[in-house]
């Protein structure tokens, strides 16, 4: 989803802050210095939502990486029978309790 930007000169930050603040609640505002985009202003709510979305995407990416590793393990035969693994773990735990 691409959002439109409003573009305003940096002097408007001092002279028309309320207007820029209101614009930033609708869409990001690019602030220019000497005609070149320098800074982007967005509402606090949009910023928080964006950060939460990025965090969610990073978590999903981590899950996908684990799933890809697991799929590779299966393809390459790096697997063990679950019952055997649990028996081995329980045996080690029994040995530790003695």
C-alpha angles and dihedrals in degrees: 000000000000116000125205118247127221111219120213133168118250093246088067089068088070100034102034106022095140090054093049090047090052091047091051090060089061099040139335117289119220112212115209131208116196089349095305125108108254111159138015122218121199134168119273090241092054091047093052091046090049092050092048090049091051091049090050092049091050090052091049091048090053091052091048090050090053091047091050090050090049091050090051091049090053093047092050094045095246092144137113134200108265093222090055092049093050091047089052092048093047090048091053091048090051089051091052094052093058 
